[in-house]
């Protein structure tokens, strides 16, 4: 063997192996960036990597047998290769075998880290059959608040959620999450029908009555298949003993359903998160505001304040620290506050949770969110979420998080698979249905998106946000009359930023600029802006509307107001891509061309498409608009041509990716209409 390795060196096989590995690595890295940009099928990259790996042993054998001299490929001298027989032949086979082993290890390592995603097509957007109803399955319906003070409703919600959280940690049980059960808050209806909709065999009902430090909790567990009450109990306890009530209820449910418990699960059922009733009260109030936030900055800030109160009262309250980290991280991720102070607040809270309970699934869940929302390390976040999913097999939130990360990576089919897994746990979870629908919207698979929004509207009829999102699909298809029907109830007082944004897009597409301007002015007069960014973006949107309406003076006046709002924010939050993008449009309207292009490019640098497939292209659309405003029409059309075939989730002034219908209708792009290249884009067949 020693002579074999000496001969490898003599024949320069080592040099070829190292060179091949370096070039292969560069090819894979470039391909991983370029292939998604051209929207090639997902199997192309794995196939390329496999081909490169299989070429490695071939390169080694060729390096053994041949040499390069004087720019020509020649056989190695007879004195060294002799004949391909005997010992020399065995060495060639040995070299080939070593190359194949190395290639197999490389391919195996790749597939372990990047499993082939399950293919998802439009026809598979909903499960072909409903999931089987398992005997050990339960849904915890919202607990009724029987307290004389209606403000104590948060306490009933908190008790219900804590019981559900404990049950969800039992691997032998299937537990439906809060998102699917909340629709039964005000009207119970027939338990058998509810169980059928939720795909469970058992339902837990309850009520909570709180007065001063006294709490009464009534619960009953019903087997809906036999229409029998398995167990019922009333607990009268002091407020500081509420944790034992939650534990006892969870244990009785597990016993009634004959669920097998591990030692870790028994400890989780008996866990007492805090000994301080006031801290627990603040924590429960924070949970309510966080559940209501739906990306609302105001609600998130209130939740943050309450979690901060909880950890001030009990610095050892680990789950409160974890949720405080998550709320701060979400505010940072949403670009409402990208200051170093907000980022550090998320980090410090997480570190405190890790010191107290480093291995708890709740702490690890928010470690994953910090990696996703703050560090934007999608591979690391995915690894953490997958670990948590094994610890919390019935937690739909983990599937939701995995789907969100996969979508940011441009793994669209994989994200849908994760969300479908979540829907098996939460069949009535409109948030999950909306995310899947929005994914198909980004892919411009509009018929599938419409079906999914219809499923969500079957669960929450007349929900304005859902109706508006469905309307955005009709807008993208150019069907403005159908969109208008769905948006008829949206007005300046509507408490949904999504619905308002889509309503404004509708007015713009209908070329009803006067009504759109009046709508914005009415809303600005009545609305308290939760952040300077919201205010600046809306001021910039008003400037755009005035520009489209031909009122240059009003457009520049609104743009000047937006500049005064956004420039201080840009200095305070230099990493905020949304502020940079909005400021770019403002500068363009004010004829400050250099500043406009710099800010638009800076936004793209902050959130590049190569690192964020969902949001990144939206900033490229923003650059195209800026280029058009300053007169760089050919560059704008070139960008729009590329974006027309790029999946993404819209842009700050548009709720969806561009389509031929949008380009044809939207007056924002009127300056390009005389250009034949733009006309060709408008006439393209719908992707």
N, C-alpha and C positions, 0 to 999 in steps of 0.2 A: 504493500500500500504506500510505503514511503516513496518508492520510485514512481508510483502512479501520480502522487501529488506533485513530485518534482517535475514530471513530464507535463502536468497541467499548467504549471507555471511557465515551462519552456515554450509550450504551444500557445501561450497568451490566453488560455481559457478563462483564467481569473479576470483578466482585463475585460474580456467580452461580457462575462457574467455581470460585472459591476456596471459596465456601460449600458447593457440591455436593461438592467433594473432601473437605472436613473432615467433613461429615455422612456421606459414604460410608465414610470411614476408620473413624469411630465405629461405624457399623452392622456393618462387617466384623469389627471387634475384638470387639464384643459377641456377634455370631453365632458366631464361632469358639469362644467360651467356652460359650455356651448350647446350641448345637445338639448337641455331643457329650454333654452332660449328659442330654438327652432321647433319646439313642441313635437319632437320625435317621440315615437312610442317608448314606454318605460323599459321595454326589454332590450333596447339597443345598447345601452351602457353595460349591463351585465354581460351581454353577448360579446362586446368588444373586450371587456376585461378577461373573459374566459379565453378568447382567441389569443390575446397577448400572453396570458399565462402558459397556454399550450405551445406557444412559439419558443418559450424559453429553452426546453430540452433540445429542440431543433438547432437553436443558435449555438448551444454548447457543443453538439456533435460536429457542426460545421466548423466551429473554431478549432476543434481537435484535428480535423482532417485537412483543413485548408489554411493558407496563410496569405497575407497581402504584401506583395513586394513590388516596388516600382509602379504603384497604382493599379496593379493587376492581381486578380485572385488566382493563386496557384496551389497545387497539391503540396502538402508538407513534404520535405525531402524524404527519399526512400530510407535514408539512414534512421529516420525517426519513426516513420509509420510502418515500414516494412510491408507486410501483407495484412489484409484484414482477416486474419486467422489466428488461431492459438491464443496466446496471452493478450495480444493486441486487440483481437476481436472481443474478448471478454471485457477489456477495459472500455471499449466503445459502448458496449451494452451497460456496463456499470455507470458510465457517465450519463447515458440516456435515462437510466433508472433514477439517478440522483436528481436530474433535472425535472423528471415527472413528479417525484416526491415533493420537491420545492414548489412546483406549480400547483399540485393538489392542495398543499398547505395554504398557499396564497388564495386559491379559489375558495377553499373552505372558510378561511378567515373572513373573506368578503361576504359570503352568504350568511354566516352567523351574525354579522353586523347589519346586513341589509337583506332581510328575508324578502322573497318575491311577494309583492303585494297581491292580494286577492283582486281579480279583475272585477270591476263594477261597471255595468252599463246602464243606460237610461231605464231599461226594462227591469233592472234590479234595484231601483231606488227604494223600493219597499220590500220587506220580506215576502217571499212567495206564500208562506203559510205563517199563521200566528204562532208564537212560541208556545210550547206545551205548558199546561198549568201543573206546576210541581206541588206535591203534597206539602212539602215544607216551605211554603211561600206565604208571605204576609204583607199587607199594606197597612200602614199606620195613618188613619185619616186625621185631618186637623182637629185638635182638641177644642171643645167649646169653652169659651170664657164665661163663667157664671159669676164673676166678681161684679160687685155693684159699680165699680169704677171701670168704664170701658177702656181706659188707658192701660189696664192690666192685661189686655189681649196679648201683648208681647210675651207675658209670662207663660200663658197657655201654649203659645207657639214654641217657646223655648223648651218647655218640658217635653212636648211632642217630638221635637227635633232631637233632643238628647237621647230619648228612648230609641228612636230610629237609628241614631248613630251607633249606639251600643249593639243593637241587633245586627246592623250591617257588618260588624266585625266578625260575625259567626259565619264561617265558610259553608256550613251545612244548611244555611237558610238562604232563601231568596227574598230580599227586602226591597220593596219599591221605594224610590226616592221621593223627596218632597215635591220636586217639580211636577211629578205626575199626579200627586194626591191633592195639590192645592186647589184644583178646580172644584173640589167638594167642600170648600170652606163654608159656604153659606147654605148649600142645599144638599142634604144627604141623599135622598132618593132611595131606591131599592138596593139593598146591600148585595143581592145576588147579581144585579146588573152592573153595579160598580166593580165587583170582583171579576166579572167577565171582561169588562173593559180594561182592568188592570192586570188580568191574567194571573190571579192569585187564588189560593184556596181558603185563605183566612183574612179576616179584617179585625183590626184593633180600633175600637172607638173609645173616646174618653172626654172628660170635662175637668176643668180646673177652676177652683174658687179660692181667691187669695184675699185675705183681710189682715192688715198689719203684718205680724210675723206668723200668722196661722195659714196653713194651706190644706185644702181638701182636694184629693185627686180621685176621680171615679174612672174605672176602666172595665171594659169587657172584651173578651176575645171570642169571635164568632167563626165557626166553620160554615161557610156559605154553601158548601156542597151538600151538607146534611141539614142545614138551617138550624144548627144547634149552638148553644152557648157553651164553649169549652171551659170558660173561667171568667169570673168577675170579682172585683174587689174595690173597697173604698179605703183610702188612706187619709187619716187626719194627723198631720205632723206639723212641727215647727219649721219655719223657713230654713233654718240651718241644717235640717235633716232631710231636705228634699232629694239629696243625692242617693240616700239609701232607698227612697221610694223608686227612683228611676232604675236603680240596680235590681230591686225586687221584681218590678214589673218585667224587665227584660229577662230575668232568670225564669220567671213563671211562664213567659211566652215560649222560651227555649225548651223548658220541660214539657209544656203542653204539646209542642210540635215534635218532641223526641229528637231534638237536634243534638248531635254529638259535639261536645266542647273540648277544645285543647286547653292545656294549662294556661297558655297565653290569653285565650279567649275568656276564660273564667276570670282572670285578673282584669281584663278590659271591662267586663260587666260590672265588677265591683269597684272600679276606679272612682276616685273622688278628686275632681280637678282642682278644687280650692276649698279651703276651710272658712272663707270669708263670704257671708251671704251678700254683702253689698257689692263685692267684686263680681260675684256671679250674676247679680241683678244687672249690673252695667254690661256684662258680657252678653246676656240674653237680649238686652236692648240693642247692642251692637249688631248681633246676628240679624235682627229684624231689618235694620237699615241696610245692611249688606245685601240681604235677599232682595230688597226693593231697588237696589242701586241700578241694575241693568245698565252699567256703564255711565250712571249719573254721578257727576262729580260731587254734587251737594250731598247725596245720600252716602257716598263713600267717605266724605269728610266727617259726617256725623258718626258713622261707624268707627272711624279712626279715633275720634274723640272719646267715644265710649269704651273702646278697647284700651286706650291709654289710661282711662279712669280705672278700669279693671286691674291693670298691672300695677298701677300706683298703689291700689289698696292691697294687692297681693302680688308681690314681685316674683312669686314662685308659681304663678298661674300659667303653665306652659302653653296650653291651647290658645289662651288669649294673646300671648306673645306671638304665636304662629299666625293667628288671624290678623293681628296688627301688621305683621310683616306683609301678608298677602294683600291687604287693603292698600298699604303704601305702594307696594310693587305694582298693583293694577293701576293706580293713579299715575304712576311713572310711565307705565307701558302705554296707557291711553294718550300720552303726550299732553295731558292736562297740567302736569307739573313734572318737568324733567330736570329739576334743579338737583344739585349734588346733595342738598339737605334731604330731599325726598328719597333719593336713592340710598343715602346713608341710614335714614330712619328704617327703611325696609331691611337693610343688612343687620343693623343693631338688634332689631326685634327678633329676627331669625336666629341670630347668634345666641340670644337669651333663651329662646325655645330649645335650641340644640344643647345648651348646657344643662337644661332641666330634664328633657326627654329626647335624647338624640336619636333613639331608634323607634319612636312611636310613629305609626303610619301617618298621623295628622301632621307631625313635624316634618316628616319626609315629603308629604304632599306639598307643603309650602316651600320646602327646599327646591322641589321641581318647579314651582311657580316662580321662584326667584331666579332660577337658571333660565327660565323661558322669558319672563317679563322684563327682568333687569339686565341680566348678562346676555340674553339672546343667544345662548348656547343651546341650539335645538337638539343636537345629538346627546348632550349631557342631560338635558331635561327629559328627553324621551326615555333614556336609561333609568332615570329616577322614577318617572311615572310608571314604567313597566314593573319596577320593583314594588311600588306601592300597590299596583293592581293585584299582585299576588297576595299582599297582606290584607287588602280590602276588596275581595272578589265581587262584592255586590255594590260597589260604589260607582254610580254612573258618572260622577264628576271626573274620575280618573280617565274613563273612556273619552269624555268630552275634551279633557286636556290633551290626550294623545292625538285626537283628531285635529285639534287646533294646531299643534306643533307640526304634524305631518303636512297640513295645508300650507303653512309658512314655508316649508321646504319644497313646495311644489309637488308633493306626493298626493295628488288629488284623490285618486282611487283609494289609496290607503287611508286617507282621512275619513272617507265615507264608510269604510269598513269599521273603523273604530266607533263612529257615531251609530252605526247600525247595532253594534254590540251594546252601546249604551241604551239604545231604544228597546232592546230585549229586556233590560232592567227597568226602563222607564218608558213604557209604550205610549204614555200620554204627555211626554215631555216636549212641550212646544219649543223650548229653547234648542233642543237637539234637532227637531224637525226643521227649525228655521236655519240652523247652521248647515244642514245638509242641502236645503233648498238654495241657500246663498252660495254654497260651493258650486252647484250646478248653474247658478246664475253667472258666476265668475267664468265658468267653462262655456257659457252661452248655450247651454242645453236647456232651453227655455220650457219646452213642454214638460220635462221632468220636474223642473223647479215649480211650475204652476201646480202640478199634482201634489207636491209636498206641502206647498202653502195651503192648498185646499184641505189636506189632512190636518194641518195645524188649526185652520179655521173651523173644522168640524168639532175640535176640542174647545176652542175659545171663539165662538161666533161673535162677529162684529167687533173684534179686537182691532183698534185703529192701526196699530203698528203692523200687524200681520196683513191687514187689508192694503196698507200703503206699500209694503214690500211686494205683495202680489201685483199691485199697480205698476211698480217699477219694471216688472217683466213685460207687461203690455207696452210700456213706454219704449223699452229696448226693441220690441218688435214693430214699433210704429203704430200701435193700435191705441191712439189717444182717447177715443170715445169710451172704451172699456176701462181704461185707467181712470178717466174722469169720474165714472160711476163709483168706483171704489174710494175715491178721494173726496167725495162730496161733503162728508162730515168734518173734514179737517179744516180748522180755522186758526186764527192767530192766537186763540186761547188754548189750543190743543197741547196737552202735556206729554208730547212725544217728539223728541228732536228728529227721529227717523221719519215720522209721518210728515212733519213740517218740511223737512229737506226734500222729500219726494213730491210734496204738494208744490213747492217752489219750482222744482224741475218741470212739473206739469205746466204751470203757468208760463214758464219760459218757452217750453216746446210748443205751446199753443200761441206763442208770440203775443201774449197778453201781458206786456211789460208794465203797463200802468197799474194793473191789479197786483202784479207781483211786488212792485215797489210799495204800494199801499199796504200790502200784507206784511212786508218786512218792517215797515215803519210802525205799524200797529203793534207788532210783536216786540219790537225794541222798546216801545213806550211802556209795555206792561210787564216785560220780563226782567228779572234780576239775573244778571250773568254770573254764573258760578266761577268763571275764570276769565282772565284777560284774553286768553287765546280764543275762547268762544266769542267774546265781544269783537275782537279784531277780525276774525274770520267772517263774521256776519257783516261787519262794516265793509270789508273787502267785497263780499257778495253783493251788497247794495251798490257799490261802485261799479261792479260788472253789469248789474241790471240797468243802471243809468246809462252806461256806455252803449249797451245793446239798444236801448231806447233812443239813442242819438242825443242825449242830454250831456254833452261833454263837461259843462261847468259843474253840474251836480255830481257827475262821476268823479271829477278831480277833487271836489270838496269832500265826498265820502272817502276817497282814497287817502286824502290828507289826514282825516280822522283815524282811519285804520293804521296809517303809518305811526301816528302818535301813540297808538295803543300797542302796536306790535314791536316797534324798535326797542323799547325798554325790555320787553319780554325776550327779544332775541339776545340781548346782552346778558340777561339773567339766566336764560336757558339756551345756551349755544348749541345744544344737541337736539333741539326740538325741530324735527323736520317739518311738522305742520306749520309752525310759525314761519320758518324759512320759505315754505311754498306760498303761503298767503302773502308774505311780504314781497315776494317776487312779482306776484300779480299786481300788487299795489304800486310798486316801482314802475312796472310796465305802463300802467294807466297814467302815471305821473310823468311819462316820457323819460325816465331815468334808465336808459337801456342797459348800461354796464352793470348797474346795481341789480337790475331785474334778472339778468342772465346769471350773475354770480350767485344770487340767492337760490334761483331755481336749480342750478348745478349743485349747490351745497346741500339742498334737500335730497337730491338723488344720491350724493355721497354718503349722507347720514343713513339713508335706508335704500341701499342698492337692490335691484331686482335679483341679483345673484344670491343675496342673503335673505330676502323676504319676497317670495313669489306672489303673495297676496297683496301687499301694500306697495311694494317697490315700483311696479309699472304705473301706478297712479301718479307718482311724482314725475314720471316721464311724460305723462299726459299734461301735467301742469307746465312742464317746460315747453311743450308744443304750443300751449295757449300763449305763454309769454312770448315765444318766438313769433307767433302770428300777430300779436298786439304791436310788437316793435317792428313789424314788416319783414321778418325773415320767413316768408311763406313757404319756400321750397323745403327748408329744414323742418318746418312744422308738418308739412304733408308727408315727408319721409318718416317722421316719428309716428304719425297716425297710421300710416301703412303698416308699420311693424306692430303697433299696438292692437290693430284690428284683429290680429291673429294671436294675441297674447292673453291667456287667462289672468284676470286680476279682479280685485274687489271694488273698483270705482276710485273716486278722487274726491277732494274736499268739497267741490261744488257740483258733483254729479254722483248719484247713488249707485251707478252700475258701470261696467266697462263699455267703451264705445262700441257701437254697431253701425252698419250702413244706414239703418233707419234713423238712429240718433244723429249721425253726421248730416243726414239729409234734412232733418227737422230743426236742429238746435241753432238758434240765431247767433250763438257765440262764435260759430265758425263761418258766418256770412262773408267775412273778408276773403275767404278762400274760394268762394263759389264760382268765380270766373275761371279758375284754373282747371284745365282738362284732367289733370292728374287727380284733383280732389273730386271732380264729377265722377270719375271712374270708381273711386272709393265708395261714393254714395250709391252707385249702381251695382256694387258687388252683391252676390248672393249671400243671404244670411249665413254666417258660419254655423 
